[in-house]
Structure formats: structure tokens, C-alpha cells
Amino acid sequence: MRSTEKIRRSAAAVVVDDLINSLQLINYTNVIMIWLLCFCFYMPFSVNGSKCRRNPVIFNFGDSNTDNGELAAGVGYTLAPQEGITFFHKPSGRLCDGRLVIDFLCESLNISGYLTPYMESMAPNFRNGVNFGSDGGSLFPRSPFNLVVQVFQFHRFRTRSLELYSQGVEDMLGEEEFNKALYIFDIGQNDLVAALDTLSFNQALKRIPSLISEIEVAMWRIYNSGGRNFWVHNIGPLGCWPQRLGSNNATDYDKHGCFQYLNKGAKEFNNQLNARCEQLRIQMQNATIVYVDLYAIKYDLIANAAFYGFENPLMACCGNGGPPYNFNPKILCGQKGSKVCKNVSRYISWDGVHYTDAANAFITSKILSTKYSRPPIKFDFFCN
């Protein structure tokens, strides 16, 4: 049984147990209905494998949502022991108790070992591509591994790989593999948060077009080097982060307890990103550009957490301070005084910003459904 399935079955079992305990009398019909409910809870979370007709190659550009060890390898630091406890059982370079969405997407293609971070020097395997995504990754040059640097890294990798491939070096990628690879972009939230923190709301919104342009420039650079398949994630509901809720004096909550102004900013960013993708589909001949609405997926998960088998949707699993958010800016996850919740698989937020392994599995299942993609193309389109 796949590890993802084990987690989902466990979560479903918890839900069923709670339902059974709440019933005083159970007849045969009730039992059937409970097992049907279990089946419904289980199905949306599964990440089914796909069969690619050719070797799937992915190049990812992003921030901490997709960083599986890039920054840790690049600057040489070790994450707190709490990171990775659910799946890897040790720090894996990810700000998560287990896997990220990019990991689950790789699992759906049966990519073993996941993507190797570009900066990883110990036994790297680039046969299925490279992960350039880095914690703190930004569109503007405000972080070590911003998008401009990540694209520079890609071009260097591409040049060296083609040189070594021509020399017969094993496990290097050739021209065709670069051209048919999938290029994922999952970046922008750090820049928007910085703008909303330092500028007025209207001033922050005026900065969005320049942020979107940075993504466009990066996509053109890859397109001009032969890339034709793009997968673009929008940013999630920033106003639902326990980190923002627990350290902000704003009072404009929506009906689910999230800050409206932060979510309004995220929606505007996403609207402009979607519009830019539509323009690029016209301008980039023979290119496939898929825009994925992660905002809708994540907000739906938070708004309907109980229905999906989760609890405390606005509360961090790893942190300090207790309800309602369990976030203390002076005692972050992994620092002395922080604690990890007992039922991690029932939490959405891992540390106040990043999502748990269980939540990422749910998010990925929704991505793979194609219901949130424009156009509704399957994730494995590029390797078939």
C-alpha cells in the first residue's frame, strides 16, 4: 500500500470512529452509510499514479511551498528535528512535517526519490529534472535565490547538462528532454506579503503588475530556450495563515475567520496572473500553459475543514500559544518552547504558514482532478 493511501485511510478511520461514538443505536443501514462516508472521505485524498510514455522531466521554480532542500543545501543549515516527523522521520529540507505538493505531484508520475534540489551536492539525481524552488524565494531580488537567480541556475544547468550529454555522461538530459519537460512556477506570495506589510493597500495593489511581469519574463526566457510546457500555480489565501492571524491587529475577518484584506490582495494577484497566462497562450506559439487555482483549493479546504476530516483549520500544529492560532512570533515551530500537536494528520497548517503532509495530499488530489486547471489538462500531459 502506498504511503499516501495509509495516511488517507488513517484519517478516514478517525472520522468513522468519531461518528460511531456519537451514535447511540446503530442498525445495519447506519453501518452501510458510515462505510460509504468513509469511502467518500478516502477517495478525494488519494494521489493516483500515472503512466508516462517517456521519462517525466520537471523543472520547478518557487519558494518555501516547493523547497525540498534547496536553501538548506545552499547555505548549509539544518532544520529543526520536528520538520519531517510524519513521513521522512527526520529533517528533509522541507518546512513541513512530511511531503510538499511538488512531492505528491512527483509521486503521481511514479518519480522515485522526488526532484533533487539544484544545490544538493551529495548523490544528486537529475534524471527527472531539478528543483530550484527555495525558502524565501521571491520575484524581486530580496532573497538569495529569487526567481532571476533560479532561472540563471536553470540556464547553467541546461548548458552543462547538454555538454555532458554530448560526451556520453550517464543520467544527463538532452535537448529533447529539456524541450518536452514541464516547467512549474509556484512563487509570488513573499513579495505580495512584503508589499502589504510595508505599503498601503492601494499602493500594494499597484505593485502587482510588476510582480506578474517577473513571472512572465522568466517564462519567456525558458520559452526562448526551447521550453513549451508550463504549469503555473497561483497563490493561496494569505489571510487564513495562522501566522498572519496571530500577529496582526487587523479586524476585518470573513465568515471563516480569515483576514479579508490579505485575501483580497491575493485574489487580485491571481486575477492578474491568470490574465497574463491567457495573453501568453496567444503569444507563445506551440506552448501549453496551465493555470492552477490553488487559492480556490486551499480556501475550500479551510472553509470546509470538518467535512474533509480536518480540525482547527486556522491553528498551527507546530508552534506556541495554544488556541485559537497556536502561533507566537517569538517562539516559532522548532524553537525551544514550541510543541507539535498529537494528531498532525487532522491539521491543515503545519507551522502557521506551510501546510501539513495531509493537507498537501488533499491539495494535490484536487490539482490532479483538473477541475481547478485552466485549461483542464491532466498533469501528465507533458510526458504522454
C-alpha positions, -999 to +999 in steps of 0.1 A: +000+000+000+013+034-009+023+057+020-002+083+008-030+058+010-020+048+045-023+084+057-057+089+040-071+056+054-059+066+088-077+100+085-108+083+073-107+058+101-106+087+127-137+102+111-156+070+112-146+063+148-160+097+158-192+091+140-197+057+156-190+070+191-217+097+186-244+072+177-264+056+205-281+030+183-267+016+151-286-006+127-274-023+095-284+008+074-263+031+096-233+009+092-236+009+055-239+047+055-209+051+077-187+030+054-200+050+024-189+081+042-155+066+049-152+058+012-161+094+003-135+108+027-109+085+015-113+090-023-105+127-026-072+124-008-057+096-029-029+105-052-031+080-080-001+071-101+002+078-138+020+060-165+042+083-187+052+070-221+085+088-217+107+098-188+090+127-170+113+157-165+102+186-143+119+219-135+104+237-106+107+274-097+093+286-064+095+295-027+092+275+005+060+259-008+082+238-031+116+239-014+126+203-007+162+212+004+175+239-019+181+266+008+193+241+034+219+228+009+227+262-004+235+279+029+244+247+048+219+248+077+200+220+094+163+223+100+147+216+134+141+179+143+103+185+141+105+190+104+097+158+085+085+138+115+054+124+098+069+109+066+106+112+064+111+109+102+139+134+100+145+169+086+144+167+048+150+203+039+112+209+038+092+232+060+066+206+066+060+175+087+062+155+056+058+160+018+050+190-002+026+194-031+055+191-056+065+158-039+030+144-043+029+155-079+061+136-085+045+106-068+016+108-092+041+103-121+059+075-102+091+096-099+112+078-072+133+100-049+114+132-059+132+161-075+167+169-065+174+204-053+198+223-076+223+230-048+224+194-035+259+181-039+255+147-022+244+120-047+222+141-068+199+125-094+188+149-121+173+123-144+137+136-137+147+173-136+157+198-109+140+218-081+152+254-080+125+264-055+139+280-023+126+290+011+122+328+009+121+327-029+108+360-043+101+377-076+121+408-067+158+404-057+151+404-020+162+369-013+194+349-022+176+325-045+150+348-061+133+340-094+160+357-115+187+336-098+167+304-102+163+310-139+201+317-142+207+284-123+184+266-148+203+280-178+236+270-163+223+235-156+209+233-191+242+243-207+263+219-186+238+190-190+239+193-228+277+194-228+279+163-206+252+145-225+270+151-258+301+135-241+281+104-232+279+111-195+250+090-180+219+105-164+223+138-181+194+154-200+194+160-238+179+187-259+146+169-264+141+163-227+145+200-220+121+209-248+094+184-236+099+190-199+073+206-176+082+240-161+064+247-129+060+281-113+048+284-077+060+318-064+048+353-055+034+351-020+065+365-003+066+396-025+029+403-020+031+399+018+061+422+019+041+448-002+010+445+020+032+449+052+051+479+041+027+498+018-009+510+020-033+485+005-038+505-027-001+510-031+005+473-027-021+465-054-003+489-078+029+469-074+012+436-085+017+442-123+054+445-119+054+412-099+034+394-126+059+408-152+087+390-134+070+357-139+063+365-175+100+374-181+111+341-166+086+321-187+098+339-219+135+331-211+126+294-208+104+295-239+132+311-259+155+282-248+130+256-261+106+250-232+070+246-242+051+232-213+042+255-183+023+248-151+016+279-131+002+279-096-015+310-082-010+320-045-032+308-017-054+326+009-028+346+028-054+359+052-060+324+065-024+318+077-023+314+115+010+334+113-009+364+100-039+359+122-017+355+153+005+385+148-017+411+131-041+437+146-065+437+116-101+431+124-117+426+090-125+389+093-146+370+068-171+344+078-145+317+081-122+338+103-096+349+077-084+384+071-103+399+042-077+425+031-049+399+027-072+375+007-084+404-014-048+412-023-041+375-031-072+374-053-061+405-073-026+390-077-042+358-090-066+376-114-037+394-130-016+362-131-045+344-149-049+372-173-012+372-181-013+334-187-042+339-212-021+365-231+009+343-232-011+314-246-017+336-276+019+350-278+038+317-272+033+296-303+030+258-297+032+263-259+009+248-233+002+270-203-019+256-175-030+279-147-040+262-115-062+278-089-046+268-057-064+296-039-098+280-045-085+246-034-069+258-002-098+282+008-123+254+002-102+231+024-101+257+052-138+267+049-150+230+049-123+215+071-146+194+092-163+179+061-129+168+048-119+153+081-097+181+094-099+202+126-088+237+138-082+250+102-068+283+114-045+268+141-009+257+136+000+222+145+036+231+154+040+263+174+034+280+207+005+298+223-024+274+221-058+283+206-070+300+185-039+301+163-011+285+183+013+310+167+038+330+187+062+351+166+088+348+194+086+310+196+084+295+161+080+259+152+112+240+161+123+266+187+125+260+224+090+262+239+072+250+207+052+218+206+038+196+179+001+186+180-008+150+187-030+144+156-009+160+128-029+143+101-061+162+112-044+197+109-041+219+078-014+243+089+019+229+099+037+259+113+014+289+107+024+294+071+031+260+055+007+231+051+009+197+066+016+165+047-021+155+050-032+189+037-007+187+008-020+153-002-056+167-003-045+198-023-026+176-048-057+153-053-077+184-062-049+196-086-049+162-103-087+163-108-082+191-134-113+209-120-091+238-109-069+240-140-073+263-170-074+247-194-085+214-177-055+194-187-041+164-169-009+168-150+008+141-170+001+157-204+038+166-210+051+130-207+025+113-229 
